[in-house]
Amino acid sequence: MNRQLLSAILIGLLTVLLVGCGNSPSNQTQGKTTTPADGKIHVTFWHVMGGPLGEALDALIEEFHQQHPNIKIDDVNMGQYTALSQKIMASVQAGNPPVMAQMYETWTTQLIESNALVPLQNYVDGENGYSAEELADFHTVLLENNRWDGKLWTFPFNKSVPALYYNMEMFQEKGIEAPPATWDEFMGVSQQLTSPDADGDGKPDIHATAFVVSAWTFECLLYQNGGRLLAEDGSEAVFNSPAGVEAMQFLKNLLDNQYAYLTTGYEHQNDFLARKLGMIQNTIVSIGFMADGLTFPMGLAPLPRNKKQAVILSGTNVGVFDNATPAQKEAAWTFIKWFSETEQTARWAAQANYLAVRKSALETDVMKQRFEEVPGLEAVYGQLDHTYFEPRTAAWFNGRRYLEDACELALRGTQDIASALNDAASKTNREIEKANR
């Protein structure tokens, strides 16, 4: 994104949010300030981890404090990603960002272009950094997702992949021996799981699956079908290719055959728990949110493949802002590195159900126990060898929204698939042209 456009966006956000950004949760939450009375290095951390996810994060932060008594992580829950994005951009324009924050990749691109971040590669290569052998312990795709021009600017934080959740009891009753591994198998299993209309309302009593209108769902299918979102050089949108049309048609066929229906929010998750559905696609983070409502044995499996196995990575990374003092930056890196150690990332994965970022974590007792508790979870982790991530250009911030709008129009039958995808691609291409000016 060019500097003038970024500046205009930031100024607009600043007008609305500057007052809110000035409310500091501690005496040293942003920028360079005086030494606090407790003599500790305060590191403000903006995030959106609430509920059980927030509890898991708070527990780890408290443990970090016990091991590092000279550092205080002042974590602030911004509630939602939209609010977090707005607060970050406004605080950068005002010159008082937090020390570190969660951020999506498109935000990171804008922040790098505005010189707001310090590259974490500086610390990775430093005295308190990582050896080549230690870096090799991280899942490759998670590090690549945080590299810009070969340099690590951020670090993986709450990353996830999708999984196929299925009712093992229902599968057994229908004589289905294993979860579907291909698109064709998925369609066949969907037919088996969908029950007749016994009550005469014109709808099956039990559907095979249900899903929300989601760019993420389409993206996974697109890559499984050999497609891409943007051209390899990022110059144009290509999700409207024949591979994209076929991927959308796969979802539309599920709806047209009444094997599936569209939902909003967490309705499909609740219907799965209510035994109205035989299987659903969800992030692995949903394991924790569904656990208390389970009345049947639940299994997980990798998403079915078509031309190849593929899933799209989700979640955010954590970055450190350049406005912080040298001591704050070093303290922030100390926390990030500690959080990413084998034992900590294993417990984060087991408690919050995000991905453990290191391969060695999968060999810990914590994760071995978790794999025993959740059938199929270990196989889902195997998808990391076939994981891709979304474009990180500033243009994709709006491009993704256009794609999601196209999914809505196509799946609800408001517009034919090819036209909907073509329109979204044209709008995305205009964003790319604008960003490259």
GUTITI-856008 format. One record per residue (C-alpha): x, y, z; residue number from 1; residue in one letter. Coordinates in nm, 3 decimals, padded with zeros to 5 digits. Example, Ala and Ser with C-alpha at 12.3 -4.5 7.8 and 13.67 -1.06 7.14 Angstrom:
// residues 2
east  north  up  nr  rest
01.230  -00.450  00.780  1  A
01.367  -00.106  00.714  2  S
//
This chain:
// residues 437
east  north  up  nr  rest
00.000  00.000  00.000  1  M
00.143  00.344  -00.088  2  N
00.233  00.583  00.193  3  R
-00.035  00.838  00.103  4  Q
-00.315  00.583  00.116  5  L
-00.188  00.433  00.442  6  L
-00.162  00.780  00.594  7  S
-00.520  00.860  00.496  8  A
-00.646  00.538  00.653  9  I
-00.453  00.598  00.970  10  L
-00.571  00.957  01.005  11  I
-00.931  00.848  00.963  12  G
-00.897  00.583  01.229  13  L
-00.713  00.824  01.456  14  L
-01.000  01.070  01.449  15  T
-01.234  00.808  01.591  16  V
-01.005  00.622  01.826  17  L
-00.729  00.848  01.953  18  L
-00.900  00.922  02.281  19  V
-00.944  00.550  02.351  20  G
-00.580  00.482  02.272  21  C
-00.473  00.735  02.527  22  G
-00.627  00.539  02.813  23  N
-00.325  00.350  02.940  24  S
-00.370  00.037  03.155  25  P
-00.035  00.091  03.326  26  S
00.219  00.364  03.381  27  N
00.422  00.244  03.085  28  Q
00.196  00.090  02.827  29  T
00.309  00.273  02.514  30  Q
00.617  00.445  02.385  31  G
00.907  00.578  02.588  32  K
00.806  00.674  02.942  33  T
00.965  00.723  03.278  34  T
01.084  00.429  03.486  35  T
00.785  00.285  03.677  36  P
00.783  00.282  04.055  37  A
00.810  -00.099  04.075  38  D
01.141  -00.093  03.888  39  G
01.021  -00.352  03.637  40  K
01.032  -00.336  03.259  41  I
00.669  -00.307  03.153  42  H
00.565  -00.459  02.822  43  V
00.217  -00.375  02.702  44  T
00.064  -00.657  02.501  45  F
-00.256  -00.594  02.304  46  W
-00.451  -00.907  02.211  47  H
-00.804  -01.045  02.175  48  V
-00.778  -01.362  02.382  49  M
-01.093  -01.387  02.593  50  G
-01.278  -01.662  02.780  51  G
-01.089  -01.992  02.816  52  P
-00.828  -01.871  02.567  53  L
-00.762  -01.568  02.782  54  G
-00.742  -01.783  03.092  55  E
-00.481  -02.006  02.927  56  A
-00.280  -01.699  02.822  57  L
-00.305  -01.539  03.167  58  D
-00.177  -01.857  03.332  59  A
00.128  -01.865  03.107  60  L
00.196  -01.495  03.158  61  I
00.184  -01.542  03.535  62  E
00.433  -01.827  03.508  63  E
00.657  -01.605  03.294  64  F
00.642  -01.338  03.566  65  H
00.757  -01.588  03.828  66  Q
01.056  -01.685  03.615  67  Q
01.132  -01.325  03.506  68  H
01.059  -01.101  03.806  69  P
01.214  -00.796  03.638  70  N
00.958  -00.799  03.351  71  I
00.586  -00.722  03.372  72  K
00.360  -00.815  03.077  73  I
00.065  -00.574  03.087  74  D
-00.176  -00.766  02.868  75  D
-00.484  -00.583  02.742  76  V
-00.774  -00.769  02.579  77  N
-00.918  -00.557  02.298  78  M
-01.217  -00.789  02.259  79  G
-01.234  -00.821  01.880  80  Q
-00.989  -00.819  01.593  81  Y
-01.157  -00.519  01.429  82  T
-01.108  -00.313  01.743  83  A
-00.750  -00.436  01.777  84  L
-00.670  -00.338  01.417  85  S
-00.820  00.008  01.459  86  Q
-00.645  00.068  01.789  87  K
-00.308  -00.040  01.649  88  I
-00.332  00.180  01.340  89  M
-00.450  00.483  01.538  90  A
-00.181  00.441  01.803  91  S
00.090  00.416  01.537  92  V
-00.027  00.740  01.378  93  Q
-00.034  00.903  01.724  94  A
00.315  00.778  01.803  95  G
00.217  00.575  02.108  96  N
00.166  00.211  02.008  97  P
00.190  -00.073  02.259  98  P
00.517  -00.258  02.297  99  V
00.377  -00.566  02.122  100  M
00.049  -00.690  01.978  101  A
-00.123  -00.965  01.789  102  Q
-00.150  -00.887  01.419  103  M
-00.270  -01.041  01.097  104  Y
-00.028  -01.051  00.807  105  E
-00.198  -00.780  00.601  106  T
-00.166  -00.547  00.901  107  W
00.199  -00.643  00.934  108  T
00.267  -00.548  00.573  109  T
00.123  -00.201  00.633  110  Q
00.314  -00.161  00.960  111  L
00.642  -00.263  00.798  112  I
00.585  -00.010  00.520  113  E
00.521  00.263  00.778  114  S
00.839  00.170  00.974  115  N
00.633  00.092  01.284  116  A
00.784  -00.249  01.369  117  L
01.124  -00.376  01.472  118  V
01.226  -00.691  01.280  119  P
01.244  -00.983  01.519  120  L
01.521  -01.121  01.299  121  Q
01.746  -00.879  01.492  122  N
01.679  -01.079  01.808  123  Y
01.672  -01.419  01.641  124  V
02.028  -01.349  01.523  125  D
02.132  -01.192  01.854  126  G
02.291  -01.325  02.170  127  E
01.954  -01.436  02.308  128  N
01.841  -01.575  01.974  129  G
01.824  -01.914  01.803  130  Y
02.077  -02.142  01.641  131  S
02.002  -02.290  01.298  132  A
01.925  -02.619  01.469  133  E
01.676  -02.454  01.704  134  E
01.502  -02.274  01.418  135  L
01.471  -02.605  01.235  136  A
01.252  -02.726  01.523  137  D
00.977  -02.481  01.422  138  F
00.721  -02.592  01.167  139  H
00.848  -02.447  00.839  140  T
00.520  -02.290  00.726  141  V
00.484  -02.104  01.056  142  L
00.819  -01.932  01.016  143  L
00.767  -01.862  00.644  144  E
00.436  -01.698  00.735  145  N
00.634  -01.449  00.945  146  N
00.908  -01.370  00.693  147  R
00.908  -01.070  00.464  148  W
01.194  -01.056  00.211  149  D
01.371  -01.335  00.398  150  G
01.356  -01.158  00.735  151  K
01.146  -01.259  01.038  152  L
00.941  -00.956  01.134  153  W
00.688  -01.127  01.360  154  T
00.651  -01.462  01.536  155  F
00.367  -01.719  01.535  156  P
00.123  -01.679  01.822  157  F
-00.228  -01.823  01.791  158  N
-00.215  -02.021  01.469  159  K
-00.460  -02.293  01.370  160  S
-00.562  -02.522  01.086  161  V
-00.906  -02.658  01.001  162  P
-01.016  -03.012  01.075  163  A
-01.306  -03.238  00.990  164  L
-01.506  -03.317  01.304  165  Y
-01.730  -03.621  01.288  166  Y
-01.975  -03.809  01.509  167  N
-01.806  -04.149  01.551  168  M
-02.126  -04.307  01.681  169  E
-02.331  -04.187  01.381  170  M
-02.063  -04.307  01.141  171  F
-02.072  -04.651  01.302  172  Q
-02.452  -04.666  01.284  173  E
-02.438  -04.585  00.912  174  K
-02.166  -04.842  00.849  175  G
-01.909  -04.578  00.757  176  I
-01.572  -04.721  00.852  177  E
-01.354  -04.409  00.823  178  A
-01.388  -04.034  00.771  179  P
-01.381  -03.927  00.405  180  P
-01.032  -03.868  00.266  181  A
-01.127  -03.728  -00.077  182  T
-01.391  -03.498  -00.222  183  W
-01.565  -03.794  -00.385  184  D
-01.569  -03.984  -00.057  185  E
-01.703  -03.676  00.122  186  F
-01.994  -03.653  -00.121  187  M
-02.065  -04.025  -00.083  188  G
-02.051  -04.014  00.297  189  V
-02.275  -03.705  00.290  190  S
-02.537  -03.904  00.103  191  Q
-02.514  -04.184  00.360  192  Q
-02.543  -03.952  00.658  193  L
-02.838  -03.750  00.527  194  T
-03.157  -03.911  00.658  195  S
-03.498  -03.920  00.484  196  P
-03.767  -03.661  00.551  197  D
-03.967  -03.857  00.807  198  A
-04.174  -03.563  00.937  199  D
-04.280  -03.441  00.592  200  G
-04.145  -03.086  00.618  201  D
-03.955  -03.118  00.292  202  G
-03.614  -03.128  00.460  203  K
-03.398  -03.420  00.576  204  P
-03.425  -03.486  00.949  205  D
-03.048  -03.518  00.974  206  I
-02.806  -03.351  00.736  207  H
-02.454  -03.463  00.668  208  A
-02.304  -03.122  00.736  209  T
-02.356  -02.746  00.752  210  A
-02.125  -02.449  00.718  211  F
-02.108  -02.072  00.738  212  V
-02.031  -01.862  00.433  213  V
-01.657  -01.832  00.473  214  S
-01.365  -01.736  00.254  215  A
-01.154  -01.979  00.458  216  W
-01.370  -02.278  00.360  217  T
-01.353  -02.184  -00.008  218  F
-00.979  -02.117  00.009  219  E
-00.903  -02.465  00.140  220  C
-01.107  -02.621  -00.142  221  L
-00.943  -02.393  -00.397  222  L
-00.593  -02.509  -00.303  223  Y
-00.704  -02.872  -00.278  224  Q
-00.821  -02.835  -00.637  225  N
-00.485  -02.700  -00.753  226  G
-00.584  -02.333  -00.755  227  G
-00.443  -02.018  -00.595  228  R
-00.582  -01.693  -00.459  229  L
-00.336  -01.461  -00.634  230  L
-00.084  -01.517  -00.912  231  A
00.252  -01.629  -00.780  232  E
00.396  -01.278  -00.820  233  D
00.089  -01.124  -00.654  234  G
00.005  -00.922  -00.963  235  S
-00.357  -01.034  -01.003  236  E
-00.637  -01.237  -00.848  237  A
-00.674  -01.588  -00.990  238  V
-00.928  -01.743  -00.753  239  F
-01.182  -01.709  -01.036  240  N
-01.000  -01.979  -01.234  241  S
-01.172  -02.305  -01.335  242  P
-01.026  -02.453  -01.016  243  A
-01.207  -02.185  -00.816  244  G
-01.536  -02.235  -00.997  245  V
-01.515  -02.612  -00.934  246  E
-01.435  -02.554  -00.567  247  A
-01.740  -02.332  -00.521  248  M
-01.953  -02.576  -00.718  249  Q
-01.855  -02.851  -00.476  250  F
-02.007  -02.650  -00.190  251  L
-02.313  -02.561  -00.399  252  K
-02.372  -02.929  -00.482  253  N
-02.380  -03.012  -00.111  254  L
-02.649  -02.748  -00.064  255  L
-02.849  -02.837  -00.375  256  D
-02.856  -03.206  -00.280  257  N
-02.974  -03.111  00.069  258  Q
-02.672  -03.280  00.222  259  Y
-02.585  -02.948  00.383  260  A
-02.731  -02.610  00.476  261  Y
-02.587  -02.266  00.547  262  L
-02.563  -02.132  00.900  263  T
-02.434  -01.824  01.076  264  T
-02.207  -01.785  01.375  265  G
-02.169  -02.108  01.569  266  Y
-02.503  -02.256  01.467  267  E
-02.342  -02.542  01.273  268  H
-02.129  -02.625  01.576  269  Q
-02.435  -02.632  01.802  270  N
-02.630  -02.843  01.553  271  D
-02.342  -03.089  01.541  272  F
-02.350  -03.120  01.920  273  L
-02.729  -03.167  01.899  274  A
-02.677  -03.465  01.664  275  R
-02.845  -03.287  01.374  276  K
-02.527  -03.317  01.167  277  L
-02.284  -03.600  01.110  278  G
-01.974  -03.390  01.045  279  M
-01.855  -03.030  01.025  280  I
-01.542  -02.840  00.928  281  Q
-01.401  -02.619  01.202  282  N
-01.077  -02.475  01.332  283  T
-00.894  -02.699  01.579  284  I
-00.958  -02.430  01.841  285  V
-01.323  -02.542  01.847  286  S
-01.221  -02.860  02.030  287  I
-01.221  -02.674  02.359  288  G
-01.547  -02.492  02.297  289  F
-01.736  -02.812  02.211  290  M
-01.590  -03.042  02.475  291  A
-01.846  -02.970  02.748  292  D
-02.142  -03.020  02.512  293  G
-02.040  -03.359  02.374  294  L
-02.280  -03.650  02.429  295  T
-02.116  -03.881  02.176  296  F
-01.761  -03.984  02.082  297  P
-01.610  -03.727  01.847  298  M
-01.325  -03.781  01.606  299  G
-01.110  -03.544  01.404  300  L
-00.957  -03.598  01.061  301  A
-00.762  -03.399  00.802  302  P
-00.973  -03.221  00.542  303  L
-01.048  -03.433  00.235  304  P
-00.816  -03.381  -00.061  305  R
-00.894  -03.356  -00.431  306  N
-00.602  -03.298  -00.666  307  K
-00.381  -03.257  -00.361  308  K
-00.398  -03.228  00.016  309  Q
-00.407  -02.865  00.128  310  A
-00.534  -02.639  00.404  311  V
-00.502  -02.266  00.471  312  I
-00.335  -02.144  00.789  313  L
-00.537  -01.919  01.017  314  S
-00.468  -01.701  01.320  315  G
-00.231  -01.420  01.406  316  T
00.131  -01.353  01.488  317  N
00.289  -01.120  01.741  318  V
00.501  -00.818  01.655  319  G
00.706  -00.564  01.850  320  V
00.680  -00.189  01.784  321  F
00.983  00.024  01.714  322  D
00.864  00.307  01.943  323  N
00.936  00.096  02.251  324  A
01.257  00.149  02.446  325  T
01.549  -00.089  02.384  326  P
01.481  -00.249  02.723  327  A
01.114  -00.301  02.639  328  Q
01.197  -00.454  02.302  329  K
01.444  -00.695  02.459  330  E
01.191  -00.785  02.730  331  A
00.921  -00.843  02.466  332  A
01.155  -01.075  02.276  333  W
01.235  -01.258  02.601  334  T
00.863  -01.324  02.645  335  F
00.810  -01.428  02.283  336  I
01.102  -01.669  02.296  337  K
00.991  -01.812  02.631  338  W
00.632  -01.853  02.503  339  F
00.767  -02.042  02.201  340  S
00.978  -02.289  02.399  341  E
00.883  -02.655  02.367  342  T
00.710  -02.693  02.703  343  E
00.519  -02.365  02.685  344  Q
00.395  -02.408  02.328  345  T
00.286  -02.763  02.414  346  A
00.077  -02.639  02.707  347  R
-00.064  -02.351  02.499  348  W
-00.168  -02.607  02.237  349  A
-00.320  -02.844  02.493  350  A
-00.507  -02.573  02.686  351  Q
-00.610  -02.328  02.411  352  A
-00.604  -02.579  02.122  353  N
-00.391  -02.360  01.898  354  Y
-00.101  -02.514  01.711  355  L
00.216  -02.602  01.898  356  A
00.475  -02.410  01.696  357  V
00.765  -02.651  01.751  358  R
00.801  -03.007  01.626  359  K
00.958  -03.118  01.955  360  S
00.638  -03.017  02.136  361  A
00.457  -03.307  01.971  362  L
00.685  -03.546  02.160  363  E
00.607  -03.402  02.504  364  T
00.391  -03.590  02.752  365  D
00.142  -03.303  02.740  366  V
00.081  -03.338  02.367  367  M
00.093  -03.719  02.368  368  K
-00.184  -03.713  02.627  369  Q
-00.377  -03.461  02.418  370  R
-00.352  -03.684  02.112  371  F
-00.495  -03.971  02.318  372  E
-00.781  -03.752  02.443  373  E
-00.879  -03.625  02.097  374  V
-00.891  -03.906  01.837  375  P
-00.746  -03.794  01.506  376  G
-00.580  -03.474  01.632  377  L
-00.232  -03.607  01.561  378  E
-00.329  -03.674  01.198  379  A
-00.467  -03.320  01.175  380  V
-00.124  -03.188  01.277  381  Y
00.010  -03.379  00.977  382  G
-00.164  -03.119  00.759  383  Q
00.117  -02.877  00.847  384  L
00.319  -03.042  00.571  385  D
00.048  -02.932  00.326  386  H
-00.040  -02.590  00.466  387  T
-00.048  -02.261  00.276  388  Y
-00.120  -01.909  00.394  389  F
-00.321  -01.624  00.248  390  E
-00.163  -01.335  00.058  391  P
-00.007  -01.081  00.293  392  R
-00.028  -00.775  00.068  393  T
-00.220  -00.473  00.187  394  A
-00.453  -00.518  -00.111  395  A
-00.569  -00.854  00.025  396  W
-00.723  -00.682  00.329  397  F
-01.012  -00.575  00.103  398  N
-00.962  -00.855  -00.148  399  G
-01.057  -01.114  00.110  400  R
-01.376  -00.925  00.186  401  R
-01.465  -00.920  -00.185  402  Y
-01.407  -01.296  -00.201  403  L
-01.630  -01.357  00.099  404  E
-01.903  -01.146  -00.061  405  D
-01.871  -01.362  -00.374  406  A
-01.911  -01.677  -00.164  407  C
-02.229  -01.531  -00.016  408  E
-02.378  -01.448  -00.354  409  L
-02.282  -01.778  -00.517  410  A
-02.384  -02.011  -00.236  411  L
-02.718  -01.840  -00.178  412  R
-02.791  -01.853  -00.550  413  G
-02.811  -01.475  -00.590  414  T
-02.546  -01.479  -00.863  415  Q
-02.393  -01.756  -01.069  416  D
-02.058  -01.884  -00.946  417  I
-01.839  -01.767  -01.233  418  A
-01.983  -01.415  -01.236  419  S
-01.955  -01.376  -00.860  420  A
-01.591  -01.484  -00.859  421  L
-01.509  -01.273  -01.165  422  N
-01.656  -00.962  -01.003  423  D
-01.461  -01.024  -00.682  424  A
-01.142  -01.080  -00.879  425  A
-01.190  -00.753  -01.070  426  S
-01.238  -00.560  -00.746  427  K
-00.932  -00.727  -00.596  428  T
-00.725  -00.640  -00.902  429  N
-00.820  -00.275  -00.860  430  R
-00.698  -00.293  -00.500  431  E
-00.369  -00.441  -00.621  432  I
-00.328  -00.165  -00.880  433  E
-00.405  00.100  -00.618  434  K
-00.153  -00.046  -00.372  435  A
00.121  -00.057  -00.639  436  N
00.091  00.307  -00.742  437  R
//
